[in-house]
Every structure is written in C-alpha cells, then in structure tokens.
C-alpha cells in the first residue's frame, strides 16, 4: 500500500488529471445503463436505444461528459480539496451530461429518453462521481497516515468556528479531532461534522479515556477574559490549550487582537496638563549647553532626552548601564536630532564607576547633569538591598562629587516621594542620595545642586498601568496590594517637563516637590482600566463579571499611602505646580558613617549589617507624622495661600 502511494505521488500532474478524467468517463456508461435498467427503458423496443441506437447514445454521453468535465475543471480539483464547491460542480456536470444525452436521444428517433430516465441518470452519475472521489480520498489519506502518531484534539465549541476547524483538521497528517464539548445543552448527544458533542462536565473523563493531549477553544464570540478562565481550568488537567479566533478574524474581518485600546494615561488622572507658556523659562540653562543624562534609557531619562531636544542643546550625553536601553534611546535621539545641530553621544557605563563618570564628563565638557539613574522598584530593591544602596547612594555620590571636581554648573537629582518618611530600602536609599546632594551643596557653591521629588509616573517600567494591561490581556485577575492603597501619579511627559523647569529655579541645595494633585485609589484605577478595555469587574455584586480584582497584601517595604514632604517650611516658585521645600539634612557625621557602612557591606557582602544600620537610622530620623499634617503638595500649596 505504501509503495502504491509512493508511485501515485511520483505521477506528473497531467497524469493524475487524466486518471480522474478516465474514471469519470467510465462512470458515465455505468450510470447510464443503471438508469435504463432501473426505469425499464432498456427493454423498450421503440425507444431511442432500440436496435443500433445504444452505441451512438453512449458515445454522445461520453463525448459530452469529457467536454463538460474539462470545462468545469473537475480533474484539476485535488482529492484533498474535494468539498462543497467541488460537489456543486459535479452536480452541474451530471445535469449537463444528462440533458445533452436526453436531447441527443430525441435526434436518434422515437420519443427520446423519458424525463424520469434522465433524472435517474443524472442522480446516479452525481453519486458515482462524488462517491468515487471521496472513497479515493479516504483510501489515500489512510495510506498516508498509516503508522503516524497524530495529536488527538478536543474542540471546545461546536459552533461555526468549531465546525470549520474540524473540516480543516480532518486531513491533517499530524492532528486528529476527536470530539466536541459545548456549553449549549441542546447540542449534547448530537453528531456535528462527524464528531459527538459532550457537555463540559465530561471533559476530564474524555481527556483520560481518549488520550487527548490538546484542547482548542473555538469560541471567538465570548470575551477574552472568559476564554482565559476556561483555558486555565483545562490547563490544570495537563492539556495544551489553544485559543482560536474566528476564521473571519484571521483574514482581517474580526477583532483578533486584544480589546485594550490605546488611551492617553492622563485620562486616568482627572487633572489638567501643562500648557506651553513656560517654554521660554524651560530652556534657560539647557540652550546651547552640553547635558549628560544618567539613566537615559529609563522611562524618565528617555523623556528628559526627548524634551531637551526642544531647547536645542549643543550636545546630549546619554549615560546608561543597560546596553539595550542605551541603544534604543540613542537611535531614537539620533533620528529626532537629525534636523537640528544637537550632537548625540551614547556612553555605556555605571554611575558607581568614578573613572568612567569622570571621563564622560571631562571628554564632552558637560555643563548640566540630570541624574535619573536609580534602582526604583521597591520589592526588587528590598530583596537586593546592597545593590540598591550602592547604586542609589554611592552612585549619586560618585556623579555629584565628580560634577564638582569637573566644574559642572548644574546638577539635578531626580528623586521620589518614597524618600519621604521611607519605610523601604529603596526609599531610604533615595533619601540618603538627597542628603548626599544637600551635603555637597552646603560645602561648595561652584556647582548648583537641586533635587526634584515626585510620585509615580504612569506607564513607566514597574508602574501599575503596564502591569494591569498585561493582566487584563491574560484575562485577569488584577493583583492589588490593598483595598485602600493610594498613590500619587502624573504622566511621564508632565514629570519630565517640570523636572527640567524646576532646575531653572534652583538657588543651590533646593528640594523641589511637584504638585501631583490628589492621591489616586489604585482599586479605582484597576476598575477604570477593566471597564475601558470593554470588560466588567467580577466581584460579589457581579459574580458573572469578566475580570476579578484580587487583593494580595502589601509587599515588603510598601506603604499604604505615600507622602511628598514632611512638615517643613515651604515656598512658592514661579510655576504653580512646583513647590520649594526646606528640609534639613542629617548630620554630616551620620551621613559619613552610613556611607562607610554601605561601602564596607558591599565589599564584604554583609547584607544584614547594612539593613540594620539603615533601619536604625530610619527609626530615629523619621518618627510617625504629626496628626493633621498635610501630605500632598496641593494641600500645602493651599496652606501657603491661606498664610498669605
């Protein structure tokens, strides 16, 4: 059998088509004679087949059959593709042969063939051609698949997409559809496309009994979230689960992609953006200058680079430890700067390397440093405290001290609200970095130091927005640390603009706090994102919803609420969204002691010692806030207005 299949496969295409044509020709006299026998016209002595009339009538049927078969291209239809359209052509072919044979019988004499005989002839010929093709196809498929191991597939969904999938898989050499499963009880027990339909409760037993290794979800009409929930449940049974879109979607007529649409993140904030009235003041210290941005490949660093191009600086020095991130931002900046005279330089290095930092500043004659390089993911730094403290504290010390030594005019530290009353290693590292900058600012006046502090940035790496989007695309659940947790948010564009603007207001040693508006409840944000994606929240009030919000608990170092500043003296600046605060640094002696502890712990790998030292400093330096102290910059700005 295998040799026969190999010989058939070796035939030329025209030879295969000739075989099919000959088979059709042989079926015509067989069908004609069968029709005559069944209708009794074979014995009619006065009919058109009496005497010598049978032979020319058969020749006419054969000739017309050959012409019509070639005209309708029946021999050109591959056996594997012999489906509904091919069967329709076969019916037309048989009808034309029957009509032609009937018409020719009238020419031969007598009354011609009866309508009954012509109809029976047409029917037998149609059945014969279709049956022969299907039988040949099944035989060849059986030969082809003999001895092959095929993946058994269970199809969840017996609708149109499921039926189309079965049709597509029936002749696949690697996959065999075994059965349907469907939620519709009216389909249970029926046979569809040759397969039995079972209820979902039978899935586990069917998988075990039939040896099924893959389940395909053929239900494109239900929501992606429900598809994902079903897929998770089936995956727990040890099966490979695939989700199939509609066949219309595969050719571009349906929503094959996720339902999440692009949305301006500021839509979640319910706050006014920036206007362009401050564009002139923004560029005062950047126009025509050489600017180095550390952490240039990060979310904030990259946006600082983009907005600095509007000021036409002489050169941008992009400094980052990540080769991939540096390459990406470098390529983007080179393209954007092509129309202006700004030179783009990419420097691969770490802020903890004094030699590399000094070389970058000296070689390019840097005049302004925007220090955005930092490890900022709270749980990650909590698990890697030495790395976080070395990068955020010692790295800031290296860059700031080198800036003084090389005569850099302006140094801006990009800080965070987590540096206020810190409870995490990351927050403590950023507050110590602020203290390093404040200490250096007090010791020299050649470099003007400033610190800009703000909260979370929507869409940045580690932000909840990308996390929630990813979880929504998977069907949920959305993980929330606490039902009442709040955070300050602003867009990356607004944050970068205000950072650049604040540096122009610096008098040396300033801490600027950006007005982040009112804190946003993360639970509300999660609900907004689910609903915007076109889904509903599944909770006690709506058990049939699409996506659940799951509370997982605060992680190590995380706060329920963030603060932007402590209860200290504050002043206005020329911009309504930037506030200057005066916060005294820790003593120089304690700062030196902490930095020495971090350095020694890093050299020796003594994680426990450095964590205890930081904890003691936090406990002593930041007691619980006083009752009634305003946390947000907005509230404190209002207090300034009242005082005036």
URFEN-V463876 format. One record per residue. N is the residue number from 1. PSI is psi in whole degrees, -180 to 180 (none if undefined). Layout:
n=[N,N]
psi=[PSI,PSI]
This chain:
n=[1,2,3,4,5,6,7,8,9,10,11,12,13,14,15,16,17,18,19,20,21,22,23,24,25,26,27,28,29,30,31,32,33,34,35,36,37,38,39,40,41,42,43,44,45,46,47,48,49,50,51,52,53,54,55,56,57,58,59,60,61,62,63,64,65,66,67,68,69,70,71,72,73,74,75,76,77,78,79,80,81,82,83,84,85,86,87,88,89,90,91,92,93,94,95,96,97,98,99,100,101,102,103,104,105,106,107,108,109,110,111,112,113,114,115,116,117,118,119,120,121,122,123,124,125,126,127,128,129,130,131,132,133,134,135,136,137,138,139,140,141,142,143,144,145,146,147,148,149,150,151,152,153,154,155,156,157,158,159,160,161,162,163,164,165,166,167,168,169,170,171,172,173,174,175,176,177,178,179,180,181,182,183,184,185,186,187,188,189,190,191,192,193,194,195,196,197,198,199,200,201,202,203,204,205,206,207,208,209,210,211,212,213,214,215,216,217,218,219,220,221,222,223,224,225,226,227,228,229,230,231,232,233,234,235,236,237,238,239,240,241,242,243,244,245,246,247,248,249,250,251,252,253,254,255,256,257,258,259,260,261,262,263,264,265,266,267,268,269,270,271,272,273,274,275,276,277,278,279,280,281,282,283,284,285,286,287,288,289,290,291,292,293,294,295,296,297,298,299,300,301,302,303,304,305,306,307,308,309,310,311,312,313,314,315,316,317,318,319,320,321,322,323,324,325,326,327,328,329,330,331,332,333,334,335,336,337,338,339,340,341,342,343,344,345,346,347,348,349,350,351,352,353,354,355,356,357,358,359,360,361,362,363,364,365,366,367,368,369,370,371,372,373,374,375,376,377,378,379,380,381,382,383,384,385,386,387,388,389,390,391,392,393,394,395,396,397,398,399,400,401,402,403,404,405,406,407,408,409,410,411,412,413,414,415,416,417,418,419,420,421,422,423,424,425,426,427,428,429,430,431,432,433,434,435,436,437,438,439,440,441,442,443,444,445,446,447,448,449,450,451,452,453,454,455,456,457,458,459,460,461,462,463,464,465,466,467,468,469,470,471,472,473,474,475,476,477,478,479,480,481,482,483,484,485,486,487,488,489,490,491,492,493,494,495,496,497,498,499,500,501,502,503,504,505,506,507,508,509,510,511,512,513,514,515,516,517,518,519,520,521,522,523,524,525,526,527,528,529,530,531,532,533,534,535,536,537,538,539,540,541,542,543,544,545,546,547,548,549,550,551,552,553,554,555,556,557,558,559,560,561,562,563,564,565,566,567,568,569,570,571,572,573,574,575,576,577,578,579,580,581,582,583,584,585,586,587,588,589,590,591,592,593,594,595,596,597,598,599,600,601,602,603,604,605,606,607,608,609,610,611,612,613,614,615,616,617,618,619,620,621,622,623,624,625,626,627,628,629,630,631,632,633,634,635,636,637,638,639,640,641,642,643,644]
psi=[-41,-39,-39,-44,-40,-39,-41,-39,-27,-12,147,161,-43,-30,-41,-40,-36,-40,-45,-38,-43,-39,-42,-40,-38,-32,-26,-54,-33,-44,-38,-48,-37,-41,-42,-41,-42,-32,-9,4,-14,-32,5,112,-16,-1,-179,-15,6,149,-125,14,-19,-44,-51,-31,-41,-41,-40,-42,-42,-44,-47,-37,-42,-44,-49,-37,-44,-40,-39,-1,35,-40,-19,-13,121,148,-40,-19,13,90,-145,-47,-38,-39,-39,-41,-37,-41,-43,-43,-49,-41,-40,-42,-44,-44,-42,-44,-41,-41,-40,-31,-30,-31,-32,-19,165,-159,-4,178,145,157,-34,-42,-42,-42,-44,-41,-46,-44,-45,-41,-43,-49,-40,-47,-48,-46,-41,-45,-48,-40,-44,-40,-46,-38,-47,-39,-40,-40,-43,-40,2,125,-5,145,119,142,125,128,133,131,120,106,109,26,-161,-44,-40,-43,-42,-36,-43,-44,-40,-30,-15,-28,19,130,-15,-18,141,121,135,-45,167,151,135,147,-16,112,-23,-16,-15,132,-9,163,122,126,32,4,146,148,127,158,158,-28,-17,-1,-51,-44,-38,-43,-43,-44,-37,-2,40,134,-8,141,132,124,108,59,66,-15,-21,163,154,-35,-43,-37,-43,-39,-44,-42,-40,-43,-40,-35,-30,-16,2,15,151,123,130,145,124,126,172,154,-27,-37,-32,-24,15,5,10,167,83,-26,170,156,-10,126,156,137,137,120,-26,-17,-24,-14,-25,48,156,144,-166,152,178,12,-24,14,-39,-46,-28,-40,6,-48,1,-29,125,9,167,122,132,130,113,147,35,-22,-7,178,-52,-45,-44,-40,-36,-43,-45,-45,-27,-29,-27,-20,3,58,160,-41,143,122,110,116,123,151,-19,117,-45,-46,-40,-41,-44,-50,-34,-44,-42,-46,-38,-41,-43,-32,3,-30,-6,180,17,130,137,126,129,128,118,119,173,147,-12,1,102,-38,-46,-41,-46,-41,-43,-43,-45,-46,-33,4,55,135,-24,134,127,108,94,-3,126,151,121,-5,113,-55,-35,-45,-32,-35,-21,65,-40,-46,-42,-44,-41,-48,-47,-35,-60,-36,-43,-40,-43,-50,-42,-45,-39,-35,-41,-47,-34,4,31,135,-40,136,124,122,123,114,-167,157,-17,-8,-9,123,57,143,0,162,-40,-47,-43,-39,-37,-35,-38,-37,-40,-42,-38,-46,-43,-39,-45,-37,-38,-26,-22,156,0,-35,130,111,145,155,133,122,131,175,-146,149,125,131,-5,165,132,-7,159,-24,-56,-36,-49,-39,-43,-43,-36,-42,-27,-3,10,-176,163,127,126,133,-33,147,-33,11,140,156,153,141,150,164,156,-34,-45,-41,-47,-41,-44,-32,-47,-39,-42,-36,-28,-20,-1,138,2,120,14,148,117,136,128,140,107,4,-155,148,148,134,122,-31,-41,-38,-43,-44,-43,-45,-38,-46,-36,-33,-2,12,174,154,131,117,-169,-36,-22,75,-17,11,175,-49,134,148,115,125,119,-8,148,137,169,129,-6,145,159,-40,145,154,150,-22,165,178,84,179,137,152,156,164,175,-16,134,-21,9,125,137,131,152,104,121,137,168,167,149,-37,-45,-37,-46,-40,-44,-41,-39,-41,-42,-44,-47,-41,-38,-41,-38,-10,32,79,-46,-40,-47,-36,-42,-41,-43,-41,-42,-42,-43,-44,-40,-39,-30,81,174,142,151,151,132,1,130,135,-37,154,-32,-46,-39,-34,-38,-37,-34,-44,-40,-41,-32,none]
